[in-house]
Amino acid sequence: MSSALADKNVCKICGQFFAGESLFKEHMRTHKNKKATKCDISKKMKTSNNNFQNSNTKTWICESCGKVFSRRSKFIQHARTHSKDAPYKCDVCGKAFSLGATLSSHMKIHTKDTVCCCELCGKTFSKKNNLNTHMKIHYGETPFHCGVCGKSFSTKSNLNSHVRVHTGETPYCCEVCGKGFKQSCSVKPHMRTHTKEMPYQCDVCGKAFSRNAHLKIHARTHSGETPFVCGVCEKAFSQHGNLKSHLRTHTGETPFHCGICGKSFSGASSLKVHMLIHSGETPFKCESCGKTFYSKSNLNSHMRTHTGETPFHCHTCGKAFSQNNHLKTHVIVHTGRSPFTCNVCGKVYSRRDRLLSHRAIHRESDQS
């Protein structure tokens, strides 16, 4: 580190050094014409004001990250984020918390004291402000904007986590493998990859999950619930991430790029599947015939050749198909549309395969 940078972030009043300029500026506001001396025993910053009216004012500085607090209680609460101290334990399930208030909110889960209910998806909350935050997901409200890339979020905590994408900061680490995370809540679910713990079980089919969020998503496969609705075409989805990917079909946005061929996609999952084409991996295997596929959706479509299942039905004539794209092709018969046009002679077709067969006629005439 250069001496110029070091001098810039050193408090000239108390000599405290800060790694970031924002932390340094926040610290300087705690002085406001006060003179400070550092107590080596308590690690507190004791200050005295020139007019003696606030002679008992004290500030506390976190030695781990440099954050400054004007109240001791807030400092102690913050310190537990580094020490992972969780002295408040639930007598029902054993879950521990760093704050007594958080435990009180948690207890309402067991007592069923969930007075606030989402009218759109039925999810319940013990606090009204938690419900208000949740409602932003349905309404698409994103009032918190990233100053680096302009991306917006429904909550400030989500914005703070996103900012770490730009800074590369991963302050929360796994004690087993050392993997770092941007959010503290990501550590505990990650630990289950080591312990193989699957505490969340589906009441309908018995399938178990390592995360409660995964169980909730899975439960919608049984209930058919699709609480996330597109504001443009009103198509509904069971997952918020699927809605976000779908919205890009309207905006034309394809932010996920293949580093090999340059092809871009609207969703990260689509890019992941595409990468298997380059690697040659086909990890999804049919248990009936042994044929392998590079995506689970392709395997599911293939499985219907064995089961004879035809879940996609035409609402006009009732004809059923094993694949959704076959249904889409069929529906054009009822609409009378012919979206596939020959760029040579202008002839139109309702199906792409018929257009390709027609183009072969032009190629043959060019060769003769």
N, C-alpha and C positions, 0 to 999 in steps of 0.2 A: 504494500500500500504506500502511495506517495505521501510525503510529509505535508504537502499542501492539502490533500484530502483529509488527512488525519487532523490537521489544525482546524479545518472547516467544521468538523463535527464534534469538537471538544467544547464543553461548556466552560466559559471563562470565569464563571462564578464558583462552581463546585468542582471543576476538573473532570467531570464525568464524560466518557467517550461513548459515541453512538455509531453503530454500523450503518444506519440509514439516515438520510437527511430529514425524512418525515418524523422519525422518532426523536431526532435532535430538536426539531421545531416544537414538537409537543412538549418535550421536557422544558424548554425555555419558557413556555407559558406558565409553568408552575412557579417560577421565581417572581416575575413581575415586580422588579425592584427589591427583591428579598435577597439576603445573603445566606448561603447554605453551607453547612458543614456536614460531612458524611460520618455517620457512626459506624465504626468497624464491627461492632458487636451485633447490633440489630439490623444492619444494612438499610436503615431508614435514613431519609434525608430530612434533618431537623433544620427548620428555617426560622428566622426572626425578622420581623418587619421594623422599619425605621421608626414608624409612629407608635409601635408597641401595642396597637389595637388587636393584632392577630398574632400575638407572641407565641401562641400554642399551635400554630399551623404546622402541619407535618405532611410530607409527601413520601411515598414508598415507590422504590424503583425495582423492577424485576431484573435480577442479575442474568437471567437466561436470555431475555429478548430486549431488555432495555425499556419496556413500557412503563409509564409513570402513572401513579394513582394518588388521588388526593384523600382517599378514605382507606383505612386499614382493612376493613371488611372486604372491600372490592379487591384489594391487593391479595388477600388470603385466598379468595375465590379463584382469582387468576392463577396464582401459584400452583393450584391443584391441577391445572391443565398441563403443566410440565411434570409434576411429581406423580400424576395419575392417582392421587389420593382421593378416595371416594368413601368418606366416613358415614354417609347416610345410606343405610341398607334396608331394602324392602323385606318385611317379615314374611310375605306371602311367597314371592318367587326368588328372593335372594339377590335381585339386581341391586347394584350399588351406584350411588350418585355423589357428585362433588358438592352439590347444593341441597339444602333442606327443602327449598321451594320446589326443586325439580322432583324430589321424592314425593312431596305432597300432590303434585300434578299426576305423577305416575300412579299413586294409590287409587286414583279415581278410575283407573282401568279395571282394577279388581273389584271395586265397589259398584261398578257400572254407573257411576255418577258422571255420565257424559251428556251434559245438558245441551250441547250444541251439535246439531246434525246437519250435514250437507244435503240439501233438497235434490241435488242433481245425481249424486252417486251413493248417498246413504252413509257415507263415512261419518263417524262421530268423534267429537273432540271435547276435552275437559275444559278448554278455555276458548272464549269467543275470538280472541285475537288469532289463535291457531286456525280457527275456522275461516276467518277473514283472509289469512295468508293462503290457505288451501283453495279458496274460491277463485283466487287469481289464476290458478291453473286452468279452471274451466272457462273463465272469461278472457283468458289470454293477456291479462294485464302484466306488463313487464316494465315497471317504473324505474328500475335500477340499471344504469347503463355503465358499461366498461369504458373507461377513458382511453384505452389502448386500441381496441378493435371495434368499439361501438355496439357490441352484443349486449342485449338487455335481458334482465332476469326479474322474476316475480318477487324474490326476497333478497335482502341485503346480504344474508349469510351465503346464498348461492353466488352472488356477485363476488364476495370475498374469496370464496373457493375458486371461482373462475380466474380471478386475477393471478392466482398462483400458477396458472397455465403459462402466463407470460413471464413470471418471475422465476419459474422452475422450482419454487419453494415446496418442499415436502417435509413439514416439521413433525409429522406423526409417523413413528417407525415401528415395525414389527420386531418384537424382541427375539423371535426365533430366526428369521431369515434376513432381517435388516431392511426389508422393503419399506420405502417411504410413501406416505400418503398426504394428500392435500387437506383431507378432512379427518378429524379425530374419530368420527363415527365409522370410518372405513376400516379402521384397524381391527375392531372386534369381529366383524364378518370375515375379514381376511384370515384371522386366526383359525377359523373353522376349516380352512383348507389344510391346516396342519393337524388339527384334532379330528377331522372328518365328522364333526358334530352336525347333525341335521335336526334342529329342535322344532322346526315348524312343519306340521303335518296336515295334509288335506283331509277334512272330515268326510269327504265324499269317496275318494279313491284310495286314500292312505299314502299317497306320494309325499315324500319328505323333502324339505328345502333347508338350506343353510341360512337364508334370509327371509324375513317376514314379507318384504316387498315382493320377492319371487313367488311366495305362496299366494299373495293377494292377486297377482297377475294370473297365476295358474287357476285360481278359483273362478275367474271369469270365463274359462273354457267350459265350466259346468253351468254357470248361471246365464251365459250368453250376454252378459252386461257389456255395453260399449259406451262408457260415460264421456269419452273425449270426442267432440263433434267438430268437424271442419266448418268454419264460418263461411266458406266460399260455396261448397257443394253439398254441405250437410252430411257427408259421409262420416260414419261413427267408428271409433276404434276402442279396443280394450286397453291399450297402453298409450301413455302420453308421448313416448318416443316415436311410436308409429304415426301418430298425428303430425308430429314435427316433420317426419320424413315425407309424409303425404303432402303437406303444405308446399313442399318444394316442387311438386308436380305442377302447381299453379304458378309459382314464381319462376320456375325454370332453373333454380339454383342447384348446382352440383359441386359442393365444396370438397368432396372426397376424391382425390386423384390417385391413380395408379402410377407408381414410380417407374414401372417398366414400360408400359405402352402409352401412358398419358391419358387413358380413358378416365372419365370422371363420373361420379355417382352422387345421387341425392342422399344416400344413407351410408353410414359406416359399415353396416352389416352387408350391404350389397358389394362394397369394395372388398370386404373380407372373403366373400364367396368368389368374387372375380379373381382374387389372388391365387386361389387354388388351381385355376386354369393354367397359370404360369408355372406353378410348382408341380403340377401333375398329380397332386394329392386327391384321392377319392375316399375320404374317411367314413362315408355313410354306406353301410353294406346291407343288402337285402337278405334277410334270414331265410327266405324261401328258395331263392335261386343263386345267391352269392354274388349277384351283380353289384358293383359299387358306383357311388355317385359323389360329386363334389359338393352338393348341397342337400340339406335335409328335405327341402321342399321338393326337389327332384326325386328323392327316395320315396316320399309320401305319394307323389303322383304315380310312380312306378308300382308301388304296393297295390294300387287299385286294379292293376292288370291281374293280380292274383285274387283279390277279394271280390272283384266285380262291382265294387262300390261306385255309385254315380251320384255324388252329393250336390252337383251343380244343375239346377233346374231352370228351364225357360218358363218365365211367368206368362208367356203368351200361349204356347201350345203344350206345355208340360213335359217336353222332351228333356231327358236327363243326360248328363255328360260326366265323365270321370275327371276332366280337367277344366279349369275355369277359362283358359284361353280358347278351348273348343266351344264353350258356351258363347263367348263373346263373338266368335266367328259366326255361329249359328244365328244369333240375334239380328245380325245384319240382314238376314233373309226377310225378317218381318218389317224392318224399317225401310227396306228398299234402297238403302244407301249403297253406293259403289265407290268406296274410298281409295281403291288401288287403281292408279292410272298409268298406262303405258306411255313412257316419255318419247316414244318413236312415232306412234300413230294416234295416240290420244284415246285409245279404247279403254273402257273402265271395267273393273271387276269388283265383285263383292268379297272375294277371297284372295289373299296374297299368293297362295300356291298356284291359283289359276293364272294370275298375272305372270308368275315366273315361267309357267308352261308356255304362255303366249309369247313371251320374249324370246324363247328358243326358236320360234318361227322366223323372227327377224335375224337371228344369228345365222341360221341355216341359209337364208336368202343372201346374206352378205358373203358367205363363203362360196356360194355357187356362181 
